[in-house]
Amino acid sequence: MTVQALITVTLLAALAGWAVLTAVRAMRRQIAGDAETNADWSGAQRYGGGFGAEGRPPPEEIVRNTWTPVRPVSAGPFAKAQMEGMTGAASRTSLERFATWCDRKCQGGWILIVAESAPVTVWFERSEDAERFTANWLPVRAN
């Protein structure tokens, strides 16, 4: 391998590493920002799964204090479902797609909260599930 080829391969590997690192940092910022925002659960429709033997989610206080929330950003199918309103067929279809994805991919419990006066929020028992959901459904913006 020539020196020029070695330099080119090294440069391309460094750029790919930088791109992956930037995407991971943006995803973590999104998840951390979601944790700081409160949503009103009164009157909310709830979908969920992966609750184990008891078959129901833990109390709201435990979920808010120990689970990872994910909310939509300004673009993508997750935000589109929220903006269309919960009465539209497209939004119900989108929410069903999110729920189906969570049933298939999540290792822990998850709850999809459709509040009347707040963004759609998905709470994940395991942060790894939140990261995979974010990577799949939310666009990554580098700041």
ABEGO torsion letter per residue (X at the ends): XBAAAAAAAAAAAAAAAAAAAAAAAAAAAAAAAAAABBBBABGBBBBBBGAEAAGBBBBAAAAAAABBBBBBBABEAAAAAAAAEAABAAAAAAAAAAAAAAAAABABBBBBBBBAABBBBBBBABAAAAAAAAAAABBBBBX
